[in-house]
Amino acid sequence: MSTYIVFTREEILNPEEMATYSRLVGETFKGHPVKILAAYGDQETLEGTGPDGVVIVEFPDREAALAWYDGEAYRKVREHRFAGAKYRATIVEGV
């Protein structure tokens, strides 16, 4: 069953760290069955307080999503995201 990781950026804290993250994150997808469905595109908040940005990444299943997220390559790169901005990351299975 398709599984999605939704990254919701709330606030940028360090633009330099975010620039490093943006430069490096693409390489972490190599060898993983991933499809980027949305990445900081135009958005309109319909309810509540809107985020600064949203990324939605599709994987064929939960195991594949976690293999990427917990993999050595992404673990190293995500430290730049942690230092660069406040995010929420949610894993959700499709229907």
TAKA-V460970 format. One record per pair of residues at least 24 apart in sequence whose ideal C-beta (glycine too) atoms are under 10 Angstrom apart, sorted by the first residue. I is the first residue (numbers start at 1). J is the second residue. Records with the same first field share a line. If there is no record, write none. Layout:
I=J + J
This chain:
1=60 + 61 + 62 + 93 + 94 + 95
2=35 + 58 + 59 + 60 + 61 + 62 + 64 + 65 + 92 + 93 + 94 + 95
3=57 + 58 + 59 + 60 + 61 + 62 + 63 + 64 + 65 + 66 + 91 + 92 + 93 + 94
4=35 + 37 + 38 + 56 + 57 + 58 + 59 + 62 + 65 + 90 + 91 + 92 + 93 + 94
5=34 + 55 + 56 + 57 + 58 + 59 + 65 + 66 + 68 + 69 + 89 + 90 + 91 + 92
6=37 + 38 + 54 + 55 + 56 + 57 + 88 + 89 + 90 + 91 + 92
7=38 + 39 + 40 + 51 + 53 + 54 + 55 + 56 + 57 + 78 + 81 + 85 + 87 + 88 + 89 + 90
8=50 + 51 + 52 + 53 + 54 + 55 + 56 + 86 + 87 + 88 + 89 + 90
9=40 + 51 + 52 + 53 + 54 + 55 + 81 + 84 + 85 + 86 + 87 + 88 + 89
10=49 + 50 + 51 + 52 + 53 + 85 + 86 + 87 + 88
11=51 + 52 + 85 + 86 + 87
12=52 + 53 + 84 + 85 + 86
13=82 + 83 + 84 + 85 + 86
14=80 + 83 + 84 + 85
15=84 + 85
16=80 + 83 + 84
17=79 + 80 + 81 + 82 + 83 + 84 + 85
18=80 + 81 + 83 + 84 + 85
19=80 + 84
20=77 + 79 + 80 + 81 + 83 + 84
21=77 + 78 + 79 + 80 + 81 + 82 + 83 + 84 + 85
22=77 + 80 + 81 + 84
23=77 + 80
24=73 + 74 + 76 + 77 + 78 + 80 + 81
25=55 + 73 + 74 + 77 + 78 + 80 + 81
26=77
27=73 + 74 + 77
28=68 + 69 + 71 + 72 + 73 + 74 + 75 + 76 + 77 + 78
29=57 + 68 + 73 + 74
30=73
31=67 + 68 + 71 + 73
32=57 + 59 + 60 + 64 + 65 + 67 + 68 + 69 + 71 + 73 + 74
33=58 + 59 + 60 + 61 + 64 + 65 + 67 + 68
34=58 + 59 + 60 + 64 + 65 + 68
35=59 + 60
51=86 + 87 + 88
52=85 + 86 + 87
53=85 + 87
54=88
55=87 + 89
56=90 + 92
57=89 + 91
58=94
59=91 + 94
61=93 + 94
62=91 + 92 + 93
65=91 + 92 + 93
66=91
